């Protein structure tokens, strides 16, 4: 007769000491994570001022993640909960750092304490052409909601405003398209000036690597108790 073990101390010890996420990933997956990390930026961020449409909320997140922008700040809209459409995000939000603020002043205070310039997207007198801007420093780009754009209070508190040149009869872009155009231009400028690489510090890379590896593990909630 052959006895088949059904548990015991050996298995209990394994359950209480799960392997590191890196040990559970194929080399190809780890290489992909390293590629993404090498292109990630924390010095270019998007700020979303009280968006209303769940499709736009989701499309903006997907754009940010796809372009390598790690951080997105969200100004809470008390009338519309921030619930990005999951059919559009396709889970991309799990790779991002999302920070929700009750008001723009609190968001601005956080960004300024970290050394960011805060620029609002708004076609108004004195606004600068997007294509003439330089993106060498830490820059936060603010985008307004679908009906009203960036509020006057937000504009007043920003360091500068920029506008996206239009060449057709249409005089404005959907907010998700505006985010794509502005972030794409910023990343293109940086690529021309200093190459395609990202700008995460050694500690940021280490922290994000562990997080990405954990997120990439199938059945991670069972293995790591809900993490």
C-alpha beads as a LAMMPS data file, in Angstrom:
LAMMPS data file: protein, C-alpha beads

227 atoms
226 bonds

1 atom types
1 bond types

-500.0 500.0 xlo xhi
-500.0 500.0 ylo yhi
-500.0 500.0 zlo zhi

Masses

1 110.0

Atoms # bond

1 1 1 0.000 0.000 0.000
2 1 1 1.236 3.473 -0.873
3 1 1 0.506 6.247 1.570
4 1 1 -0.240 9.682 0.092
5 1 1 0.461 12.584 2.393
6 1 1 -2.388 15.002 2.980
7 1 1 -0.731 17.872 4.808
8 1 1 1.340 18.044 7.927
9 1 1 4.054 20.410 9.187
10 1 1 5.989 20.352 5.896
11 1 1 3.063 21.798 3.955
12 1 1 1.990 24.176 6.700
13 1 1 5.480 25.667 6.798
14 1 1 5.419 26.161 3.045
15 1 1 2.067 27.950 3.246
16 1 1 3.278 30.321 5.972
17 1 1 6.467 31.117 4.051
18 1 1 5.435 31.618 0.424
19 1 1 8.206 31.982 -2.170
20 1 1 9.308 35.367 -3.413
21 1 1 7.283 36.483 -6.456
22 1 1 10.422 36.467 -8.597
23 1 1 10.755 32.711 -8.057
24 1 1 7.329 32.066 -9.600
25 1 1 7.802 34.030 -12.830
26 1 1 9.181 32.867 -16.155
27 1 1 12.346 34.609 -17.325
28 1 1 10.443 36.159 -20.215
29 1 1 7.990 37.779 -17.791
30 1 1 10.778 39.103 -15.595
31 1 1 12.516 40.530 -18.644
32 1 1 9.311 42.295 -19.668
33 1 1 8.980 43.805 -16.201
34 1 1 12.573 45.071 -16.374
35 1 1 11.900 46.603 -19.780
36 1 1 8.858 48.466 -18.469
37 1 1 10.739 49.648 -15.375
38 1 1 13.589 50.997 -17.488
39 1 1 11.159 53.310 -19.298
40 1 1 9.048 54.415 -16.313
41 1 1 8.907 58.035 -15.134
42 1 1 7.882 59.621 -11.866
43 1 1 8.840 63.155 -12.903
44 1 1 6.007 63.599 -15.408
45 1 1 2.535 63.169 -13.916
46 1 1 -1.067 63.716 -14.956
47 1 1 -3.640 65.516 -12.820
48 1 1 -7.336 64.960 -13.606
49 1 1 -9.639 67.728 -12.416
50 1 1 -13.077 66.296 -11.587
51 1 1 -13.703 64.108 -14.620
52 1 1 -17.295 62.974 -15.142
53 1 1 -17.263 60.245 -17.786
54 1 1 -16.195 56.744 -16.740
55 1 1 -14.921 55.981 -20.254
56 1 1 -12.639 59.017 -20.165
57 1 1 -11.435 58.154 -16.680
58 1 1 -10.429 54.732 -17.934
59 1 1 -8.974 55.893 -21.254
60 1 1 -6.700 58.378 -19.493
61 1 1 -5.339 55.690 -17.168
62 1 1 -4.687 53.382 -20.093
63 1 1 -2.839 56.157 -21.914
64 1 1 -0.709 56.997 -18.879
65 1 1 0.252 53.383 -18.258
66 1 1 0.989 52.737 -21.913
67 1 1 3.244 55.805 -22.134
68 1 1 5.164 54.920 -18.973
69 1 1 3.732 57.641 -16.707
70 1 1 3.588 55.995 -13.286
71 1 1 1.661 58.534 -11.216
72 1 1 -1.816 59.969 -11.731
73 1 1 -3.401 62.481 -9.349
74 1 1 -7.192 62.658 -9.268
75 1 1 -9.223 65.599 -7.972
76 1 1 -12.403 64.194 -6.485
77 1 1 -15.702 65.146 -8.087
78 1 1 -18.339 65.031 -5.326
79 1 1 -21.085 64.563 -7.907
80 1 1 -19.483 61.702 -9.847
81 1 1 -17.520 58.902 -8.105
82 1 1 -14.203 58.064 -9.728
83 1 1 -14.959 54.643 -11.207
84 1 1 -13.065 54.043 -14.460
85 1 1 -14.825 51.711 -16.873
86 1 1 -13.151 48.299 -16.377
87 1 1 -13.876 47.266 -19.967
88 1 1 -11.617 50.120 -21.065
89 1 1 -8.872 49.916 -18.438
90 1 1 -8.431 46.148 -18.913
91 1 1 -6.737 46.113 -15.505
92 1 1 -4.068 48.677 -16.395
93 1 1 -4.751 50.678 -13.221
94 1 1 -3.072 48.020 -11.068
95 1 1 0.298 49.026 -12.531
96 1 1 -0.174 52.723 -11.668
97 1 1 0.106 54.867 -8.555
98 1 1 -3.243 56.655 -8.218
99 1 1 -3.725 59.371 -5.611
100 1 1 -7.139 60.908 -4.986
101 1 1 -7.392 64.417 -3.490
102 1 1 -10.484 66.106 -2.108
103 1 1 -9.434 69.428 -3.591
104 1 1 -6.923 70.873 -6.012
105 1 1 -5.122 72.920 -3.315
106 1 1 -4.206 69.732 -1.459
107 1 1 -2.980 68.159 -4.695
108 1 1 -0.971 71.246 -5.626
109 1 1 0.577 71.399 -2.161
110 1 1 1.730 67.794 -2.474
111 1 1 3.190 68.341 -5.941
112 1 1 4.941 71.594 -5.047
113 1 1 6.493 69.979 -1.964
114 1 1 8.040 67.430 -4.336
115 1 1 9.430 70.107 -6.652
116 1 1 6.895 69.933 -9.489
117 1 1 5.863 72.714 -11.833
118 1 1 2.092 72.570 -12.332
119 1 1 0.805 73.403 -15.825
120 1 1 -2.853 73.480 -16.833
121 1 1 -4.240 72.595 -20.238
122 1 1 -6.340 75.626 -21.225
123 1 1 -6.686 77.733 -24.363
124 1 1 -6.600 81.174 -22.783
125 1 1 -4.654 84.408 -23.280
126 1 1 -1.052 83.932 -22.221
127 1 1 -1.110 80.141 -22.554
128 1 1 1.912 78.632 -24.277
129 1 1 1.937 76.402 -27.328
130 1 1 2.418 72.766 -26.258
131 1 1 4.965 72.238 -29.028
132 1 1 7.159 75.055 -27.709
133 1 1 7.417 73.756 -24.147
134 1 1 10.437 72.108 -22.551
135 1 1 9.938 69.153 -20.233
136 1 1 13.322 68.837 -18.581
137 1 1 12.168 69.163 -14.976
138 1 1 9.426 67.687 -12.818
139 1 1 6.145 68.584 -14.491
140 1 1 2.510 67.931 -13.569
141 1 1 -0.002 68.464 -16.377
142 1 1 -3.554 69.292 -15.299
143 1 1 -6.554 68.397 -17.448
144 1 1 -10.082 69.642 -16.795
145 1 1 -13.392 67.865 -16.968
146 1 1 -15.414 67.213 -20.085
147 1 1 -17.912 70.078 -19.806
148 1 1 -16.095 72.941 -18.125
149 1 1 -12.421 72.263 -18.635
150 1 1 -9.990 73.358 -15.930
151 1 1 -11.773 75.516 -13.367
152 1 1 -10.784 79.192 -12.903
153 1 1 -9.586 78.420 -9.374
154 1 1 -7.266 75.718 -10.663
155 1 1 -5.963 77.957 -13.447
156 1 1 -5.215 80.678 -10.935
157 1 1 -3.214 78.262 -8.783
158 1 1 -1.148 76.736 -11.600
159 1 1 2.327 77.934 -12.550
160 1 1 1.458 78.173 -16.254
161 1 1 -1.082 77.195 -18.897
162 1 1 -0.585 75.527 -22.272
163 1 1 -2.769 74.916 -25.292
164 1 1 -2.748 72.126 -27.866
165 1 1 -2.600 73.517 -31.440
166 1 1 -5.581 72.527 -33.586
167 1 1 -5.456 72.445 -37.396
168 1 1 -9.050 71.733 -38.299
169 1 1 -12.506 73.168 -37.761
170 1 1 -12.692 71.298 -34.458
171 1 1 -11.436 73.618 -31.728
172 1 1 -10.993 71.187 -28.830
173 1 1 -10.101 67.596 -28.036
174 1 1 -11.776 65.036 -25.833
175 1 1 -9.935 64.970 -22.498
176 1 1 -8.517 61.504 -23.102
177 1 1 -7.178 62.631 -26.489
178 1 1 -5.754 65.786 -24.915
179 1 1 -3.907 63.739 -22.303
180 1 1 -2.499 61.501 -25.022
181 1 1 -1.352 64.462 -27.126
182 1 1 0.263 66.335 -24.238
183 1 1 1.991 63.377 -22.579
184 1 1 3.106 62.071 -25.967
185 1 1 4.700 65.427 -26.772
186 1 1 6.406 65.590 -23.379
187 1 1 7.858 62.094 -23.733
188 1 1 8.953 62.775 -27.312
189 1 1 10.775 65.921 -26.131
190 1 1 12.554 63.988 -23.381
191 1 1 13.480 61.187 -25.756
192 1 1 15.087 63.655 -28.166
193 1 1 16.935 65.446 -25.390
194 1 1 18.155 62.601 -23.206
195 1 1 17.202 59.265 -24.717
196 1 1 14.305 56.898 -24.148
197 1 1 15.114 55.720 -20.630
198 1 1 13.019 56.376 -17.542
199 1 1 14.050 58.254 -14.411
200 1 1 13.228 56.107 -11.384
201 1 1 15.714 56.133 -8.516
202 1 1 17.360 52.902 -7.382
203 1 1 14.929 52.632 -4.462
204 1 1 11.908 53.395 -6.639
205 1 1 13.041 50.725 -9.093
206 1 1 13.445 48.150 -6.335
207 1 1 10.064 48.903 -4.784
208 1 1 8.227 48.924 -8.095
209 1 1 10.012 45.771 -9.296
210 1 1 8.770 43.831 -6.281
211 1 1 5.259 45.183 -6.716
212 1 1 5.139 44.390 -10.434
213 1 1 6.477 40.892 -9.849
214 1 1 3.818 40.307 -7.206
215 1 1 1.084 41.573 -9.522
216 1 1 2.349 39.320 -12.299
217 1 1 1.977 36.125 -10.228
218 1 1 -1.127 34.125 -11.046
219 1 1 -3.181 33.132 -7.988
220 1 1 -1.287 35.789 -6.007
221 1 1 -4.231 36.392 -3.671
222 1 1 -4.242 32.752 -2.623
223 1 1 -0.473 32.539 -2.311
224 1 1 0.096 35.855 -0.571
225 1 1 -3.125 36.093 1.454
226 1 1 -4.942 38.767 -0.503
227 1 1 -2.026 41.042 -1.418

Bonds

1 1 1 2
2 1 2 3
3 1 3 4
4 1 4 5
5 1 5 6
6 1 6 7
7 1 7 8
8 1 8 9
9 1 9 10
10 1 10 11
11 1 11 12
12 1 12 13
13 1 13 14
14 1 14 15
15 1 15 16
16 1 16 17
17 1 17 18
18 1 18 19
19 1 19 20
20 1 20 21
21 1 21 22
22 1 22 23
23 1 23 24
24 1 24 25
25 1 25 26
26 1 26 27
27 1 27 28
28 1 28 29
29 1 29 30
30 1 30 31
31 1 31 32
32 1 32 33
33 1 33 34
34 1 34 35
35 1 35 36
36 1 36 37
37 1 37 38
38 1 38 39
39 1 39 40
40 1 40 41
41 1 41 42
42 1 42 43
43 1 43 44
44 1 44 45
45 1 45 46
46 1 46 47
47 1 47 48
48 1 48 49
49 1 49 50
50 1 50 51
51 1 51 52
52 1 52 53
53 1 53 54
54 1 54 55
55 1 55 56
56 1 56 57
57 1 57 58
58 1 58 59
59 1 59 60
60 1 60 61
61 1 61 62
62 1 62 63
63 1 63 64
64 1 64 65
65 1 65 66
66 1 66 67
67 1 67 68
68 1 68 69
69 1 69 70
70 1 70 71
71 1 71 72
72 1 72 73
73 1 73 74
74 1 74 75
75 1 75 76
76 1 76 77
77 1 77 78
78 1 78 79
79 1 79 80
80 1 80 81
81 1 81 82
82 1 82 83
83 1 83 84
84 1 84 85
85 1 85 86
86 1 86 87
87 1 87 88
88 1 88 89
89 1 89 90
90 1 90 91
91 1 91 92
92 1 92 93
93 1 93 94
94 1 94 95
95 1 95 96
96 1 96 97
97 1 97 98
98 1 98 99
99 1 99 100
100 1 100 101
101 1 101 102
102 1 102 103
103 1 103 104
104 1 104 105
105 1 105 106
106 1 106 107
107 1 107 108
108 1 108 109
109 1 109 110
110 1 110 111
111 1 111 112
112 1 112 113
113 1 113 114
114 1 114 115
115 1 115 116
116 1 116 117
117 1 117 118
118 1 118 119
119 1 119 120
120 1 120 121
121 1 121 122
122 1 122 123
123 1 123 124
124 1 124 125
125 1 125 126
126 1 126 127
127 1 127 128
128 1 128 129
129 1 129 130
130 1 130 131
131 1 131 132
132 1 132 133
133 1 133 134
134 1 134 135
135 1 135 136
136 1 136 137
137 1 137 138
138 1 138 139
139 1 139 140
140 1 140 141
141 1 141 142
142 1 142 143
143 1 143 144
144 1 144 145
145 1 145 146
146 1 146 147
147 1 147 148
148 1 148 149
149 1 149 150
150 1 150 151
151 1 151 152
152 1 152 153
153 1 153 154
154 1 154 155
155 1 155 156
156 1 156 157
157 1 157 158
158 1 158 159
159 1 159 160
160 1 160 161
161 1 161 162
162 1 162 163
163 1 163 164
164 1 164 165
165 1 165 166
166 1 166 167
167 1 167 168
168 1 168 169
169 1 169 170
170 1 170 171
171 1 171 172
172 1 172 173
173 1 173 174
174 1 174 175
175 1 175 176
176 1 176 177
177 1 177 178
178 1 178 179
179 1 179 180
180 1 180 181
181 1 181 182
182 1 182 183
183 1 183 184
184 1 184 185
185 1 185 186
186 1 186 187
187 1 187 188
188 1 188 189
189 1 189 190
190 1 190 191
191 1 191 192
192 1 192 193
193 1 193 194
194 1 194 195
195 1 195 196
196 1 196 197
197 1 197 198
198 1 198 199
199 1 199 200
200 1 200 201
201 1 201 202
202 1 202 203
203 1 203 204
204 1 204 205
205 1 205 206
206 1 206 207
207 1 207 208
208 1 208 209
209 1 209 210
210 1 210 211
211 1 211 212
212 1 212 213
213 1 213 214
214 1 214 215
215 1 215 216
216 1 216 217
217 1 217 218
218 1 218 219
219 1 219 220
220 1 220 221
221 1 221 222
222 1 222 223
223 1 223 224
224 1 224 225
225 1 225 226
226 1 226 227
